[in-house]
Amino acid sequence: MKKFNQILVIQTAFIGDAILASSLLEKLHHFFPQAQISLLLRKGNEALYSNHPFLKEVLVWDKSANKTKNLFALLKTIRHTKFNVIINCHRHGSSGFLTGFSGAGYTAGYKQNPFSFLFNTTVKHIIGDGRHEVERYNELIEDITNKEIFKPKLYPSVENEEKVKPYKTGNYVCMAPSSVWFTKQLPKEKWIELCNKTDAGTNIYLVGAAGDTALCEEIKKNSKRNNIHILSGKINLLDSCALMRDAQMNYVNDSAPLHLASAMNAPVRAFFCSTIPAFGFTPLSDNKKIIEVTEQLDCRPCGLHGYKACPKGHFKCGNGIEVRR
């Protein structure tokens, strides 16, 4: 184990996946406290790990321009660093290429990766068997650690804490109403209903990216509450973490803010519309609850990631959710 002094974790998928990968950082640091740990992410997700206490560096793959050129540049950097261990959480060929030709003495990844034949250790990534994604991640490092599961964790800085401090006056809840996928998103009318049912003395903060502001404005405009504050596009991911951690409750879709709550052990209520908890992306906070439609729908789930519109046209999995629950 002493030889594991340079470790790289690769997760070049989307924000939620990048957040959950922090569970591996927690465990690897616990088992190899003297090791220098690096993390490879897709461009746009690196802000999650600003000033992370366990990381030597965050490598970034820019897929938006010169994708192949940047990939080969990354391989050169990885080989130059001479990593002892590379843990690949991604199943696509690009990350498998980096892993397989890294020159690392120990490599682990999923069997579905096209380059898995070059890895030392492979496990099958199975979605739908009830296991959480962090359990599937942990399988990749069981050979060099053990079976214990570590929770994901993020680390807001002092600057992040100061940014949201003015909002922490009195009781407040956070709501993240948007999602990249329409069928993962609780309908707007349901969010309005939730706002109206929230105690009048509790501030409501609508959080999300800048692109979510129009939806937040619609919710605020149509709600009876006058204590709704739109923070989408005004605070970043780690700011949101610091705010969500101390909220009385956080209301989220099956989307990235759900995993932000998990990483802060923040209280959370998660709405699952077209996707199902058995996929393994449920909240991990101590205070958590999943809210989904009670009717058995033969069309649910309609996919792993959701769609831009309901394939059946009725969106019963979202419209049928009872906010009062």
Buried (B, 14 or more C-beta within 10 A) or exposed (E): EEEBBBBBBBBBBBBBBBBBBBBBBBBBBEBBEEBBBBBBBBEBBBEBBBEBEBBBBBBBBBBEEEEEEBBEEBBEBBBEBEBBBBBBBBBBEBBBBBBBBBBBBBBBBBEBBEBBEBBBBBBEBEEEEEBBBBBBBBBBBEEBBEEEBBBBBBBBBEEBBEBBEEBBEEEBBBBBBBBBBBBBBBBBEBBBBBBEEBEEEBBBBBBBBEEBBEBBBBBBEEBEBEBBBBBBBBBBBBBBBBBBBBBBBBBBBBBBBBBBBBBBBBBBBBBBBBBBBEBBBBBBBEEBEBBBBEEEBEEBBBEEBBBEEBEEEEBBBBBBBEBEE
